């Protein structure tokens, strides 16, 4: 979809990612207890079918923190980490921990949820400032499952097929580099509103 975007529209997306990452890096540093850098190699308005390719394909097992989004652009935000990136972040947060990815302890699940909460809040805050309208996230919920399953869950809620998602790839640089994706899936009635924020009209999709 980004092929249809002008340079100005792409710059707006990159600015959103940069501002959100600045907020996230500050909050993540407090959680980890050491400096962390967050870079954003990709920010895209992607078709929903393209999202799985950014996280290794529909059969790749991920950790997924999901939060309902309320306000002027309602939907669902997903924070996705592949196994090694999730484990690397957990080791940074919980010193001495050796997590079992498919059998996380309650403390480890809580830590991943907090990371998801921070990232969702940071990027949604940037989106709210950008749109000058209220956008709020709900309570985080964690699942460990294949990408196809976690990506299809928001569609089941609304009973519709999404045709666009705001996707932000992020790299977290501490002693090791971890990679994750923030995916905002608007509800069908909010899709055009999201596109218009970036100057994209419906027939450009």
VEXZANU-442089 format. One line per field, with one value per atom (N, C-alpha, C): atom name; x, y, z; residue in three letters. Coordinates in pm, 1 decimal. Example, Ala and Ser with C-alpha at 12.3 -4.5 7.8 and 13.67 -1.06 7.14 Angstrom:
BEGIN
atome	[N;CA;C;N;CA;C]
px	[1319.0;1230.0;1320.0;1285.0;1367.0;1290.0]
py	[-569.0;-450.0;-330.0;-225.0;-106.0;3.0]
pz	[780.0;780.0;780.0;708.0;714.0;787.0]
residu	[ALA;ALA;ALA;SER;SER;SER]
END
This chain:
BEGIN
atome	[N;CA;C;N;CA;C;N;CA;C;N;CA;C;N;CA;C;N;CA;C;N;CA;C;N;CA;C;N;CA;C;N;CA;C;N;CA;C;N;CA;C;N;CA;C;N;CA;C;N;CA;C;N;CA;C;N;CA;C;N;CA;C;N;CA;C;N;CA;C;N;CA;C;N;CA;C;N;CA;C;N;CA;C;N;CA;C;N;CA;C;N;CA;C;N;CA;C;N;CA;C;N;CA;C;N;CA;C;N;CA;C;N;CA;C;N;CA;C;N;CA;C;N;CA;C;N;CA;C;N;CA;C;N;CA;C;N;CA;C;N;CA;C;N;CA;C;N;CA;C;N;CA;C;N;CA;C;N;CA;C;N;CA;C;N;CA;C;N;CA;C;N;CA;C;N;CA;C;N;CA;C;N;CA;C;N;CA;C;N;CA;C;N;CA;C;N;CA;C;N;CA;C;N;CA;C;N;CA;C;N;CA;C;N;CA;C;N;CA;C;N;CA;C;N;CA;C;N;CA;C;N;CA;C;N;CA;C;N;CA;C;N;CA;C;N;CA;C;N;CA;C;N;CA;C;N;CA;C;N;CA;C;N;CA;C;N;CA;C;N;CA;C;N;CA;C;N;CA;C;N;CA;C;N;CA;C;N;CA;C;N;CA;C;N;CA;C;N;CA;C;N;CA;C;N;CA;C;N;CA;C;N;CA;C;N;CA;C;N;CA;C;N;CA;C;N;CA;C;N;CA;C;N;CA;C;N;CA;C;N;CA;C;N;CA;C;N;CA;C;N;CA;C;N;CA;C;N;CA;C;N;CA;C;N;CA;C;N;CA;C;N;CA;C;N;CA;C;N;CA;C;N;CA;C;N;CA;C;N;CA;C;N;CA;C;N;CA;C;N;CA;C;N;CA;C;N;CA;C;N;CA;C;N;CA;C;N;CA;C;N;CA;C;N;CA;C;N;CA;C;N;CA;C;N;CA;C;N;CA;C;N;CA;C;N;CA;C;N;CA;C;N;CA;C;N;CA;C;N;CA;C;N;CA;C;N;CA;C;N;CA;C;N;CA;C;N;CA;C;N;CA;C;N;CA;C;N;CA;C;N;CA;C;N;CA;C;N;CA;C;N;CA;C;N;CA;C;N;CA;C;N;CA;C;N;CA;C;N;CA;C;N;CA;C;N;CA;C;N;CA;C;N;CA;C;N;CA;C;N;CA;C;N;CA;C;N;CA;C;N;CA;C;N;CA;C;N;CA;C;N;CA;C;N;CA;C;N;CA;C;N;CA;C;N;CA;C;N;CA;C;N;CA;C;N;CA;C;N;CA;C;N;CA;C;N;CA;C;N;CA;C;N;CA;C;N;CA;C;N;CA;C;N;CA;C;N;CA;C;N;CA;C;N;CA;C;N;CA;C;N;CA;C;N;CA;C;N;CA;C;N;CA;C;N;CA;C;N;CA;C;N;CA;C;N;CA;C;N;CA;C;N;CA;C;N;CA;C;N;CA;C;N;CA;C;N;CA;C;N;CA;C;N;CA;C;N;CA;C;N;CA;C;N;CA;C;N;CA;C;N;CA;C;N;CA;C;N;CA;C;N;CA;C;N;CA;C]
px	[82.1;0.0;85.7;203.4;286.9;331.5;323.7;359.6;268.9;147.4;49.8;69.0;157.8;172.2;274.9;245.1;340.4;454.2;562.2;672.6;623.5;533.8;482.8;404.4;322.4;245.8;337.5;441.3;538.0;612.3;643.3;711.2;622.9;491.9;399.5;399.9;401.6;405.9;535.1;647.4;776.3;781.8;723.3;721.9;642.6;529.2;449.4;532.6;602.0;685.5;797.1;859.2;970.5;924.9;813.4;761.8;720.5;647.6;606.5;724.7;829.0;947.9;1020.1;1021.0;1082.5;1012.5;877.8;801.1;829.1;830.7;847.9;985.9;1088.9;1225.5;1240.7;1179.5;1186.8;1120.7;1001.0;928.0;994.3;1047.1;1114.1;1242.7;1314.5;1437.8;1408.1;1295.5;1256.1;1222.6;1157.8;1121.1;1244.7;1336.9;1455.8;1561.9;1565.6;1666.2;1795.1;1794.4;1912.7;1867.3;1959.1;1926.8;1888.1;1789.3;1748.4;1723.8;1765.2;1738.2;1632.9;1539.7;1437.5;1440.5;1469.1;1466.0;1344.9;1301.5;1182.2;1217.4;1258.2;1294.8;1177.3;1057.0;941.4;816.5;748.3;612.8;529.8;420.6;345.2;195.9;120.6;-21.1;-28.9;-41.5;-33.4;-171.4;-190.2;-312.2;-301.8;-414.8;-411.6;-342.4;-358.2;-297.1;-144.6;-89.3;56.6;119.6;39.0;95.4;172.9;119.9;186.9;327.0;349.1;481.3;587.0;544.3;638.3;683.9;613.2;646.7;676.9;729.2;777.9;678.3;559.7;460.1;354.1;238.7;123.5;145.5;243.4;266.2;374.0;434.7;538.4;474.6;529.0;473.4;526.9;433.9;466.8;408.9;463.2;389.5;310.2;185.6;97.8;26.7;53.2;-22.0;-126.6;-253.1;-360.6;-433.5;-473.4;-547.5;-657.1;-776.4;-883.2;-853.1;-889.2;-865.6;-1000.4;-1017.8;-1140.6;-1108.2;-1212.8;-1193.0;-1236.2;-1171.0;-1214.2;-1181.1;-1080.6;-1043.6;-1039.1;-1154.0;-1156.8;-1100.6;-1050.8;-996.7;-924.4;-820.5;-738.8;-592.4;-509.1;-365.2;-299.9;-208.5;-135.4;13.5;79.0;224.3;281.8;357.6;401.7;553.6;596.7;738.9;760.3;859.6;900.6;972.1;987.3;1032.7;1161.8;1267.2;1396.9;1394.4;1319.7;1309.8;1234.6;1127.0;1052.1;1139.7;1214.2;1300.7;1412.1;1467.7;1574.3;1524.3;1404.9;1347.1;1321.1;1269.9;1243.7;1371.8;1479.4;1607.7;1657.6;1627.9;1669.4;1589.3;1461.8;1373.2;1390.2;1397.0;1404.3;1542.0;1637.3;1774.7;1781.5;1856.6;1872.9;1763.0;1661.4;1549.8;1588.9;1546.6;1563.3;1425.6;1347.6;1206.7;1189.6;1083.3;1036.8;924.1;947.1;857.7;713.0;692.9;555.9;496.1;576.1;526.9;578.6;541.3;588.6;524.3;603.2;548.9;457.0;383.4;293.7;372.0;490.7;574.1;622.1;662.7;710.2;596.7;478.5;362.9;331.8;340.2;315.1;415.5;541.0;645.2;619.3;582.4;550.9;429.0;328.6;210.2;246.7;339.5;379.7;453.8;538.6;605.2;500.1;402.5;296.0;218.3;189.4;116.3;192.7;323.7;408.7;410.5;432.8;443.3;310.5;202.4;71.3;40.3;64.0;36.2;119.2;246.0;336.2;295.0;268.6;234.6;92.1;-0.3;-136.1;-139.2;-55.4;-45.5;4.3;103.3;152.9;43.9;-34.4;-143.6;-251.9;-280.2;-379.2;-334.1;-205.3;-152.6;-159.1;-127.4;-126.1;-266.2;-365.5;-503.7;-578.3;-518.2;-581.4;-718.2;-727.3;-850.9;-816.3;-907.3;-876.5;-870.5;-764.9;-749.3;-693.1;-761.5;-722.6;-715.9;-619.9;-604.1;-663.5;-715.3;-772.6;-669.6;-715.8;-630.2;-558.3;-426.3;-352.1;-384.4;-382.0;-406.2;-301.8;-237.6;-126.9;-170.1;-120.9;-139.0;-7.5;23.3;136.8;75.7;89.7;22.1;83.9;36.7;82.9;32.2;110.0;74.6;-64.0;-97.6;-227.8;-341.5;-323.1;-428.1;-441.7;-328.6;-337.5;-382.5;-351.5;-394.4;-542.1;-594.4;-735.2;-829.8;-778.5;-864.1;-938.0;-871.7;-945.7;-1057.6;-1040.6;-1143.8;-1266.6;-1243.4;-1355.7;-1441.1;-1375.5;-1447.3;-1545.8;-1499.0;-1582.6;-1665.5;-1637.2;-1713.2;-1696.1;-1575.4;-1551.7;-1408.3;-1380.5;-1245.4;-1180.0;-1069.0;-998.0;-919.8;-916.4;-839.9;-721.0;-699.2;-584.8;-542.3;-412.3;-359.0;-242.1;-226.2;-109.5;-4.1;108.9;212.2;340.0;394.1;519.6;615.9;725.0;831.1;927.8;971.0;1061.3;1177.0;1295.7;1413.8;1453.5;1467.1;1501.1;1647.3;1729.9;1873.4;1919.9;1955.2;2018.3;2153.1;2179.5;2299.9;2280.7;2155.7;2120.7;2008.8;1991.1;1883.4;1762.3;1648.6;1522.7;1432.0;1345.9;1257.3;1112.5;1026.3;884.6;802.8;674.0;580.9;463.3;425.4;302.9;204.8;90.0;-8.8;-140.3;-184.6;-314.1;-415.5;-521.1;-625.3;-752.2;-788.8;-909.4;-1035.3;-1140.5;-1269.6;-1313.9;-1397.3;-1433.3;-1480.4;-1561.4;-1614.5;-1508.8;-1392.1;-1285.5;-1173.4;-1181.4;-1072.0;-1049.7;-1155.7;-1140.5;-1087.4;-1130.1;-1082.6;-932.0;-883.1;-739.5;-663.9;-713.5;-647.7;-644.3;-754.0;-760.6;-662.7;-627.5;-528.2;-395.2;-368.6;-242.2;-263.4;-379.7;-405.7;-432.7;-478.1;-508.8;-660.2;-711.9;-855.0;-885.8;-1011.4;-1051.5;-1010.4;-1021.9;-991.2;-843.0;-758.2;-613.9;-570.4;-660.1;-621.8;-585.0]
py	[-120.5;0.0;125.8;121.3;240.3;288.4;198.2;240.5;353.2;363.2;464.3;594.3;597.1;714.8;810.9;940.0;1042.0;1048.8;1120.6;1138.3;1208.4;1305.5;1377.1;1283.2;1196.3;1101.0;1002.7;956.5;866.6;936.4;1065.0;1140.8;1154.1;1171.4;1179.4;1049.2;936.5;807.3;791.1;829.6;817.7;907.3;1027.0;1117.7;1057.8;996.3;929.2;821.3;738.9;633.3;687.1;796.2;855.2;912.2;985.2;1044.5;935.2;835.2;725.1;651.0;631.8;560.9;639.8;772.3;854.9;837.3;839.7;816.2;676.7;577.0;438.3;414.5;474.5;452.7;502.8;616.7;671.8;577.6;530.5;441.9;304.9;253.3;123.1;129.0;241.0;255.5;246.6;304.2;295.1;151.5;78.5;-60.6;-149.6;-131.8;-217.1;-173.8;-44.3;6.6;42.6;54.8;96.8;161.1;232.1;303.3;205.4;244.1;163.4;256.7;213.8;288.7;213.7;288.2;227.7;296.2;219.9;273.4;215.6;284.7;243.8;231.6;111.5;95.6;103.3;68.2;64.4;115.2;209.6;248.4;244.4;170.3;148.7;143.6;190.1;159.0;36.6;-79.3;-205.7;-267.1;-339.6;-419.6;-528.9;-570.8;-667.1;-796.4;-835.4;-959.0;-952.1;-829.3;-813.6;-822.2;-803.0;-788.5;-911.9;-1032.3;-1155.2;-1167.7;-1114.6;-1126.2;-1047.4;-945.7;-865.9;-939.5;-1044.1;-1115.9;-1263.9;-1292.3;-1426.1;-1523.2;-1475.4;-1563.4;-1608.9;-1655.3;-1686.8;-1802.0;-1891.1;-2005.9;-1979.9;-1862.7;-1829.4;-1802.9;-1865.7;-1850.9;-1721.7;-1642.3;-1511.3;-1493.7;-1395.4;-1342.5;-1223.6;-1214.4;-1106.7;-1045.1;-918.1;-842.3;-760.9;-782.6;-710.6;-617.9;-502.8;-404.8;-345.5;-335.3;-264.6;-115.6;-48.5;95.4;166.4;265.2;344.9;487.5;562.9;703.1;731.7;828.4;874.2;775.2;690.4;589.1;453.7;392.7;266.6;149.4;51.0;-67.6;-155.0;-222.0;-309.6;-285.8;-281.1;-271.1;-399.6;-453.0;-575.3;-542.9;-594.9;-582.5;-721.8;-742.3;-875.2;-889.8;-998.9;-1031.0;-1176.6;-1200.2;-1337.5;-1391.3;-1522.6;-1588.6;-1530.2;-1523.7;-1481.2;-1336.8;-1251.6;-1112.0;-1100.8;-1177.5;-1175.7;-1223.4;-1331.2;-1385.7;-1288.1;-1220.2;-1123.5;-1007.0;-958.6;-850.1;-896.2;-1018.5;-1069.9;-1081.1;-1125.0;-1135.5;-998.0;-894.9;-758.4;-704.6;-743.0;-692.5;-771.8;-905.1;-994.3;-1059.4;-993.0;-1042.0;-1182.8;-1270.2;-1407.1;-1500.8;-1446.8;-1529.9;-1605.8;-1731.2;-1811.2;-1861.8;-1776.7;-1809.9;-1926.0;-2001.3;-2101.2;-2033.2;-2004.1;-1918.1;-1966.7;-2097.4;-2149.8;-2179.7;-2157.4;-2179.9;-2068.6;-1945.9;-1832.4;-1831.6;-1791.3;-1777.8;-1656.1;-1645.1;-1530.6;-1399.0;-1399.0;-1279.1;-1244.3;-1345.1;-1320.8;-1271.5;-1328.8;-1280.7;-1135.9;-1103.4;-966.4;-869.3;-912.7;-827.3;-802.2;-907.4;-889.8;-799.7;-818.8;-732.1;-586.0;-562.8;-425.9;-363.5;-442.7;-394.2;-356.8;-444.5;-415.9;-291.6;-276.8;-160.1;-31.1;-33.9;83.5;119.3;19.2;46.4;94.4;26.9;68.3;210.9;239.5;372.6;479.8;449.1;547.9;581.8;480.3;506.0;559.9;513.3;567.1;711.7;746.3;884.8;973.3;922.7;999.0;1015.3;908.5;915.5;1012.9;1013.3;1105.4;1250.6;1276.8;1412.5;1453.1;1358.1;1384.5;1417.8;1342.5;1360.2;1468.0;1509.6;1606.2;1557.4;1425.6;1364.4;1256.1;1227.6;1129.0;986.6;915.5;773.9;705.6;602.5;538.6;388.0;326.0;180.7;117.3;-4.0;-78.0;-162.4;-270.0;-357.9;-458.0;-476.2;-568.9;-715.1;-795.9;-940.1;-1012.9;-1115.2;-1185.2;-1319.3;-1349.6;-1482.1;-1523.6;-1652.4;-1710.3;-1803.4;-1768.4;-1847.5;-1814.0;-1883.9;-1856.0;-1719.6;-1654.7;-1520.5;-1517.7;-1618.5;-1621.6;-1617.9;-1687.7;-1693.2;-1560.1;-1500.7;-1376.4;-1260.2;-1265.2;-1157.7;-1169.0;-1290.4;-1308.1;-1275.9;-1276.6;-1253.6;-1119.9;-1007.7;-880.4;-881.1;-957.3;-962.8;-1037.2;-1136.7;-1211.3;-1120.0;-1027.9;-935.8;-848.9;-796.8;-701.7;-769.2;-899.7;-973.1;-919.9;-872.1;-812.3;-836.9;-817.9;-832.9;-695.8;-678.8;-551.8;-541.4;-421.9;-406.2;-312.7;-264.1;-176.4;-187.0;-172.1;-169.0;-71.8;-2.3;82.1;-4.6;-25.1;-116.4;-38.7;-59.9;3.2;-106.3;-123.0;-214.7;-137.8;-198.2;-130.2;-221.8;-162.5;-234.9;-179.2;-268.2;-231.6;-268.6;-169.5;-192.9;-175.7;-288.0;-287.0;-355.6;-465.1;-542.9;-622.1;-659.4;-726.5;-647.8;-672.9;-607.0;-698.7;-648.7;-721.3;-647.3;-721.7;-660.3;-695.3;-598.6;-621.7;-542.1;-568.7;-495.8;-446.2;-323.6;-266.8;-256.3;-320.9;-323.3;-268.2;-157.8;-100.8;-134.1;-204.8;-246.9;-169.3;-72.3;5.3;-76.5;-45.6;-104.4;-55.1;-133.9;-98.3;45.6;94.0;229.5;336.6;297.3;393.2;389.6;298.6;282.6;409.2;464.5;585.0;701.8;709.5;816.9;805.4;682.1;661.6;702.0;659.7;693.3;844.2;911.1;1055.8;1131.5;1075.9;1140.8;1157.3;1064.7;1068.8;1114.8;1174.4;1230.8;1128.9;1009.1;903.6;892.9;899.3;885.2;741.4;701.3;560.5;498.4;569.3;505.6;490.2;536.9;515.5;384.9;318.7;194.6;86.9]
pz	[0.0;0.0;0.0;64.1;69.9;-66.8;-168.2;-302.3;-349.8;-294.3;-335.1;-259.0;-159.3;-75.9;-133.7;-120.6;-162.8;-60.7;-96.6;-2.2;124.4;109.6;226.0;317.1;257.9;337.4;409.3;340.6;403.5;516.2;497.9;603.1;726.7;706.2;818.9;898.2;825.9;893.1;972.2;911.1;979.0;1102.7;1091.3;1206.1;1320.9;1288.8;1391.3;1460.7;1382.7;1439.9;1525.3;1481.9;1556.4;1689.4;1688.0;1811.4;1910.1;1861.8;1947.5;2006.3;1926.8;1974.9;2082.3;2070.1;2173.5;2306.7;2303.6;2426.4;2482.1;2393.1;2436.0;2496.3;2437.3;2486.0;2629.6;2659.6;2795.3;2896.2;2862.4;2954.1;2964.4;2853.7;2855.9;2937.7;2931.9;3009.4;3158.4;3200.4;3341.7;3379.6;3287.8;3315.7;3324.2;3232.1;3224.5;3325.4;3354.5;3447.0;3378.6;3247.3;3172.4;3042.1;2979.5;2856.2;2745.1;2667.1;2553.0;2435.1;2317.5;2195.2;2114.1;2056.5;1971.4;1836.5;1733.3;1597.1;1524.5;1420.8;1347.1;1199.5;1155.1;1014.6;918.2;965.8;876.3;947.5;884.4;924.0;797.1;798.9;675.4;700.5;602.8;594.2;503.9;564.7;491.4;475.8;368.5;360.0;465.2;519.2;628.5;586.5;461.3;412.6;415.9;413.7;411.1;550.5;654.4;788.8;831.8;806.4;850.7;793.1;672.9;610.0;687.0;762.0;840.8;966.1;1005.1;1129.3;1102.2;983.8;954.8;896.3;859.3;798.0;895.4;844.8;930.2;1027.5;1000.8;1089.5;1194.9;1191.6;1288.8;1424.7;1529.8;1664.3;1727.8;1782.6;1836.4;1975.9;2046.4;2161.5;2110.5;2152.2;2106.1;2225.4;2248.3;2348.0;2272.0;2302.8;2233.1;2330.3;2278.9;2357.7;2269.5;2323.9;2253.7;2255.0;2146.5;2133.4;2125.6;2211.1;2214.2;2171.5;2139.1;2103.8;1962.2;1900.0;1768.5;1656.8;1679.8;1579.1;1650.6;1677.3;1753.5;1673.7;1746.5;1681.4;1782.0;1735.8;1819.9;1787.2;1890.0;1867.4;1916.6;1834.9;1866.3;1876.0;1979.0;1994.5;1975.4;1868.7;1827.9;1840.9;1905.5;1915.2;1877.2;1791.1;1765.7;1890.0;1896.0;2018.1;2073.2;1993.0;2044.4;2092.6;2023.9;2066.4;2198.3;2213.9;2339.5;2454.6;2432.7;2538.5;2573.3;2472.2;2496.5;2581.7;2552.1;2631.9;2775.1;2790.4;2925.7;3006.3;2943.6;3015.1;3057.2;2975.5;3010.1;3127.5;3134.3;3239.9;3368.8;3355.0;3470.8;3473.5;3537.5;3538.2;3596.7;3527.2;3572.8;3528.0;3461.8;3416.0;3289.6;3278.8;3157.2;3115.8;3048.8;3021.4;2923.5;2944.5;2849.5;2771.0;2643.1;2566.1;2568.0;2559.5;2552.2;2690.0;2794.8;2931.1;3022.1;2990.4;3068.4;3206.6;3305.9;3440.4;3446.7;3556.4;3573.1;3571.3;3633.7;3636.0;3495.3;3418.7;3281.6;3192.2;3208.3;3131.9;3166.2;3295.2;3338.7;3277.0;3266.1;3207.6;3059.5;2986.3;2843.8;2826.6;2910.6;2905.1;2930.1;3023.4;3052.9;2934.7;2868.4;2746.7;2641.3;2622.9;2527.0;2563.8;2692.3;2741.3;2714.0;2738.8;2714.6;2566.6;2481.6;2338.5;2281.3;2318.7;2269.7;2313.8;2441.3;2492.2;2424.7;2397.6;2337.0;2194.9;2114.6;1974.5;1959.5;2043.8;2037.3;2085.5;2183.0;2227.8;2114.2;2039.7;1924.8;1819.7;1797.4;1700.4;1747.3;1877.5;1932.7;1916.6;1944.5;1926.8;1780.0;1693.4;1549.4;1499.6;1547.3;1501.2;1579.5;1695.0;1785.2;1831.3;1852.7;1900.1;2003.0;2094.9;2200.1;2145.7;2183.7;2150.3;2274.6;2324.9;2450.2;2434.7;2504.2;2500.3;2625.1;2609.4;2720.5;2792.7;2855.3;2935.5;2843.8;2862.3;2775.6;2804.5;2698.4;2710.1;2626.4;2684.4;2618.4;2561.6;2441.4;2382.0;2316.7;2322.7;2250.1;2146.3;2018.8;1914.8;1779.8;1676.0;1540.9;1494.6;1408.8;1362.3;1300.4;1220.9;1156.3;1256.1;1369.6;1471.7;1545.6;1586.0;1663.7;1576.1;1447.9;1358.7;1322.0;1324.8;1288.9;1404.2;1528.3;1645.2;1640.4;1605.4;1599.9;1495.8;1387.8;1284.7;1335.1;1420.0;1477.9;1565.2;1636.2;1724.2;1646.6;1532.1;1458.7;1349.7;1326.0;1225.9;1086.8;1056.1;924.8;882.8;755.8;703.0;695.6;766.2;761.8;631.6;575.2;452.0;468.8;591.4;615.1;760.4;783.9;920.0;922.0;1033.4;1054.4;1120.8;1054.2;1102.8;1131.9;1251.3;1291.2;1333.4;1257.8;1299.2;1388.3;1496.8;1588.6;1625.8;1642.2;1688.2;1824.4;1922.2;2058.6;2081.9;2106.8;2114.7;2258.8;2322.2;2454.2;2434.2;2505.0;2476.1;2348.0;2321.3;2197.2;2130.1;2001.7;1928.8;1922.5;1969.1;1959.9;1862.5;1796.0;1697.5;1727.0;1709.6;1730.0;1631.0;1629.5;1543.6;1626.2;1600.5;1655.9;1539.5;1553.4;1445.4;1498.0;1438.4;1476.3;1367.6;1407.2;1313.6;1346.0;1263.4;1293.1;1268.3;1342.1;1311.1;1173.2;1102.7;964.5;948.0;1042.8;1029.3;1054.3;1109.8;1138.9;1036.3;940.0;843.8;762.2;705.1;623.1;705.9;832.8;920.0;941.8;962.7;979.0;852.8;736.9;610.9;588.2;620.2;597.9;685.3;803.2;887.3;814.3;722.1;647.7;503.4;478.3;346.0;239.0;279.2;183.0;170.8;47.2;27.4;-7.2;10.4;0.1;-131.0;-241.9;-370.5;-396.6;-301.3;-314.7;-252.6;-178.9;-107.4;-205.1]
residu	[UNK;UNK;UNK;UNK;UNK;UNK;UNK;UNK;UNK;UNK;UNK;UNK;UNK;UNK;UNK;UNK;UNK;UNK;UNK;UNK;UNK;UNK;UNK;UNK;UNK;UNK;UNK;UNK;UNK;UNK;UNK;UNK;UNK;UNK;UNK;UNK;UNK;UNK;UNK;UNK;UNK;UNK;UNK;UNK;UNK;UNK;UNK;UNK;UNK;UNK;UNK;UNK;UNK;UNK;UNK;UNK;UNK;UNK;UNK;UNK;UNK;UNK;UNK;UNK;UNK;UNK;UNK;UNK;UNK;UNK;UNK;UNK;UNK;UNK;UNK;UNK;UNK;UNK;UNK;UNK;UNK;UNK;UNK;UNK;UNK;UNK;UNK;UNK;UNK;UNK;UNK;UNK;UNK;UNK;UNK;UNK;UNK;UNK;UNK;UNK;UNK;UNK;UNK;UNK;UNK;UNK;UNK;UNK;UNK;UNK;UNK;UNK;UNK;UNK;UNK;UNK;UNK;UNK;UNK;UNK;UNK;UNK;UNK;UNK;UNK;UNK;UNK;UNK;UNK;UNK;UNK;UNK;UNK;UNK;UNK;UNK;UNK;UNK;UNK;UNK;UNK;UNK;UNK;UNK;UNK;UNK;UNK;UNK;UNK;UNK;UNK;UNK;UNK;UNK;UNK;UNK;UNK;UNK;UNK;UNK;UNK;UNK;UNK;UNK;UNK;UNK;UNK;UNK;UNK;UNK;UNK;UNK;UNK;UNK;UNK;UNK;UNK;UNK;UNK;UNK;UNK;UNK;UNK;UNK;UNK;UNK;UNK;UNK;UNK;UNK;UNK;UNK;UNK;UNK;UNK;UNK;UNK;UNK;UNK;UNK;UNK;UNK;UNK;UNK;UNK;UNK;UNK;UNK;UNK;UNK;UNK;UNK;UNK;UNK;UNK;UNK;UNK;UNK;UNK;UNK;UNK;UNK;UNK;UNK;UNK;UNK;UNK;UNK;UNK;UNK;UNK;UNK;UNK;UNK;UNK;UNK;UNK;UNK;UNK;UNK;UNK;UNK;UNK;UNK;UNK;UNK;UNK;UNK;UNK;UNK;UNK;UNK;UNK;UNK;UNK;UNK;UNK;UNK;UNK;UNK;UNK;UNK;UNK;UNK;UNK;UNK;UNK;UNK;UNK;UNK;UNK;UNK;UNK;UNK;UNK;UNK;UNK;UNK;UNK;UNK;UNK;UNK;UNK;UNK;UNK;UNK;UNK;UNK;UNK;UNK;UNK;UNK;UNK;UNK;UNK;UNK;UNK;UNK;UNK;UNK;UNK;UNK;UNK;UNK;UNK;UNK;UNK;UNK;UNK;UNK;UNK;UNK;UNK;UNK;UNK;UNK;UNK;UNK;UNK;UNK;UNK;UNK;UNK;UNK;UNK;UNK;UNK;UNK;UNK;UNK;UNK;UNK;UNK;UNK;UNK;UNK;UNK;UNK;UNK;UNK;UNK;UNK;UNK;UNK;UNK;UNK;UNK;UNK;UNK;UNK;UNK;UNK;UNK;UNK;UNK;UNK;UNK;UNK;UNK;UNK;UNK;UNK;UNK;UNK;UNK;UNK;UNK;UNK;UNK;UNK;UNK;UNK;UNK;UNK;UNK;UNK;UNK;UNK;UNK;UNK;UNK;UNK;UNK;UNK;UNK;UNK;UNK;UNK;UNK;UNK;UNK;UNK;UNK;UNK;UNK;UNK;UNK;UNK;UNK;UNK;UNK;UNK;UNK;UNK;UNK;UNK;UNK;UNK;UNK;UNK;UNK;UNK;UNK;UNK;UNK;UNK;UNK;UNK;UNK;UNK;UNK;UNK;UNK;UNK;UNK;UNK;UNK;UNK;UNK;UNK;UNK;UNK;UNK;UNK;UNK;UNK;UNK;UNK;UNK;UNK;UNK;UNK;UNK;UNK;UNK;UNK;UNK;UNK;UNK;UNK;UNK;UNK;UNK;UNK;UNK;UNK;UNK;UNK;UNK;UNK;UNK;UNK;UNK;UNK;UNK;UNK;UNK;UNK;UNK;UNK;UNK;UNK;UNK;UNK;UNK;UNK;UNK;UNK;UNK;UNK;UNK;UNK;UNK;UNK;UNK;UNK;UNK;UNK;UNK;UNK;UNK;UNK;UNK;UNK;UNK;UNK;UNK;UNK;UNK;UNK;UNK;UNK;UNK;UNK;UNK;UNK;UNK;UNK;UNK;UNK;UNK;UNK;UNK;UNK;UNK;UNK;UNK;UNK;UNK;UNK;UNK;UNK;UNK;UNK;UNK;UNK;UNK;UNK;UNK;UNK;UNK;UNK;UNK;UNK;UNK;UNK;UNK;UNK;UNK;UNK;UNK;UNK;UNK;UNK;UNK;UNK;UNK;UNK;UNK;UNK;UNK;UNK;UNK;UNK;UNK;UNK;UNK;UNK;UNK;UNK;UNK;UNK;UNK;UNK;UNK;UNK;UNK;UNK;UNK;UNK;UNK;UNK;UNK;UNK;UNK;UNK;UNK;UNK;UNK;UNK;UNK;UNK;UNK;UNK;UNK;UNK;UNK;UNK;UNK;UNK;UNK;UNK;UNK;UNK;UNK;UNK;UNK;UNK;UNK;UNK;UNK;UNK;UNK;UNK;UNK;UNK;UNK;UNK;UNK;UNK;UNK;UNK;UNK;UNK;UNK]
END
